[in-house]
Amino acid sequence: GVGEGYGTPESIEAERNAYDSADAFALGNTEYAAGRLEGARQRYLEAVRFSPTHSFAWANLGNVQRELRDMSAAVESHRTAVSLLPTRARHWYNLGVSLYSSRSNLNQAVDAFESALKLNGAMGNAQYNLGVALAELGRHADAKQRYIEAAKLEPNTMVGFGARCNLCNLLASSDGLAAQAQCLRSLLDDAPLYERAMVNLAGTLQTLAEAGKSVVRSETAKLAAMAGYDQRNKLAAMAAPRDAEGEGEGEGQQPPSEEAEEDLSDQATALAVAAAAEVAGALTPTALLKEARRLYRRALEVNPSSALAGHALAALEASLSKEADSRDKNSKEKGKERGKEKAGKERGKEKGRSRRGAAKKGTSAVPVEASAEYVGALFDSYASEFDASLASLGYQVPRLVSQAVSAVLTARARGKLGDGEELGSEELGSEELGLAVDLGCGTGLCGPWLKSYARKVIGVDLSSRMLEVAAARVLNDPQVERLAGRPPGKLVKGQAKASRAGIAPKGRDASSAAPGGEGGSAAQGGYAYDELRLADMGAALLDLDKGAADLVIAADAFCYLGDLDRLFSAAAHALSPGGLLAFTAEALEQVLDQESTQSAETNSAVGSLGAMEKAKGDAPDPLLSPGWRLGPSGRYQHSRAYLTGLATQHGFVALAELSSKVGPNGEQQGLVTARRRHADPEADPVKAHLLVLTYRP
């Protein structure tokens, strides 16, 4: 007999829809495998239209939407998949990935990953991504445990190696650089071709080399202690009595005598001292930088197109070459005094070896700026921990730039901009600006206070991950207040509608949560940026109409450019007459020492391009004569003379220069403290210039 409903129009249509849905789903998979994402999205949309209960089609649709950066749609598709088949762990996992990627609510992402693991605890990817989300929420102990579990589940895959690498990075804040370095070395022992571990270890060694003498001493002691401990353990293991199975004391065997134990202790102590001495000798700044250079070279052998390793290696080569030149010059002078011509020739050979692979003539091998690929890759990898890391470094730049701009606008509103006026954090005057541009905006720490001044704020950056965080930055974000201070003055009314060219999570409304799901929404004051652009800084300025901007800032962004001529030219194009350019630039210490001396002699605060030359009788240093230098960290430093010289060339006039308080010997005059080189409170500070210029064509 024919069952009820069999062969009815409704059942026939349902059967046809099921076939059509299956066909569309299969076509979607084919399109996706071929890399045609838009075609795949259309096919998956057809599949769910024919069969709204097809959970796998919803899941695949969500994955494609995420890759197309349609984050809010991806989250909704994955929520639908989960509601249709809540017992499938992979659906929960995909929801977690989309929630994390959308930056809409990290706590919900954690819940989704945990739900996946309750259904299938052997999902290494879920353990790994849960660790990432927990780390970003500051739950480092929980994150470490998840990374350990991921590494256990997939010990010889990229997931396991990535989990171990993330675990090593977390050790830097909890246990110090020494523990991080040892952890990364252990990882490389097991995965010698893992590029990320090579680059991270090289970066750790650079940080250690540049953090300052007190930090180096402290970390050297830790590493030496670790080395000694390892030697004691190895010796004890070799000396312990074993049974036939090798599992402990054998029957009838006697424990070592008291004399033998003393001898064992003496041997262990001697080995520990030797190991500690070896480690300490390898931790001089020069030795650390040379090991970092070797690691970058290895990384480039594994991946010749690595932007991170390529730029970092160029920076180290230039720095070590300069150091070798200086060392050779000093040695040569001593050799002349002592009449040791033979030793001088040997040092000349050493110099030639040290220069191999570095700049051959002048600065020909020194890049004039970091590549877009390098900056994007660096900060894409850093975005999730960026704000927390800056807080640990005592980061001051957003606060200082805000104070400087506020003081200038206040003084201009009052009709007084006298030279030498001390800048404070006064309330903003009555002047309102039209357009403000935040170059290298990062996660948007400057956005809220810029919105205090301007009706429209545009952020520019080369990292899509950083822009995703900036897109969700709200005006009343407590993290911004901690790092940049409360925005001065009153918020400008009439905030423009967002137009973020695919960067911001779509579907954002007044109830959207801030990153991490902890406070802050559009209802609490609105979003900081009206538009975000994934672009080069200079190109973004040139894309604006001539004279369109009233304020351009670059807070800690010039450190990835050496030659700033093109950038100053672009700023002159974008700014209206009287518009402001405010920026920080890491100080070039060698030049600043000379400029400080000249300033004391001439009582002049403004240098010139000629100030880069050394004292009469010495040839100009090719790494300093342009007024900028690429440091071993991969960041550029600039001299004040270079900056003010470029300003004059392009029609800018300096209105103000913010300075930290002058020390007892006047050593900090003209500079601000941007941050520390390392989280250790004893780490050396990074000094920077902070200038506010006005455009007067």
Buried (B, 14 or more C-beta within 10 A) or exposed (E): EEEEEEEEEEEEEBEEBBEBBBBBBEBBBEBBEEEBBEBBBBBBBBBBBBBEEBBBBBBBBBBBBBBBBBBBBBBBBBBBBBEBBEEBBBBBBBBBBBBBBBBBBBBBBBBBBBBBBEBEEEBBBBBBBBBBBBBBBEBBEBBBBBBBBBBEBBBEBEBBBBBBBBBBBBBBBEBBBBBBBBBBEEBBEBBEEBBBBBBBBBBBBBBBBBBBEEBBEBBBBBBBBBBBBBBBEEBEEEBEEEEEEEEEEEEEEEEBEEEEEEEBEEBBBEBBBEBBEEBBEBBEBEEBBBBBBBBBBBBBEEBEEBBBBBBBBBBBBBBBBBBBBEBBEEBBEEBEEEEBEEBBEEBEEBBEEBBEBBBEEEBEBBBBBBBBBBBBBBBBBBBBBBBBBBEBBBBBBBBBBBBBBBBBBBBBEEEEBEEEEEBEBBEBBEEBBBBBBBBBBBBBBBBBBBBBBBBBBBBBBBBBBBBBBBBBBBBBBEBBBBBBBEBBBEBBEEBBEBBBEEBBBBBBEEEBBBBBBEEBBBEEBBBBBBBBBBBBBBEBBBBBEEBBBBBBBBBBBBBBBBBBBBBBBBBBBBBBEEBBBBBBBBBBEBBBEBBBEBBEEEEEBBBBBEBBBBEEEEEEBBBBBBBBBBBBBBBBBBBBBBBBBBBBEBBBEBBBBBBBEEEEEEEBBBBBBBBBBBBBEEBBBBBBBBBBBBBEE
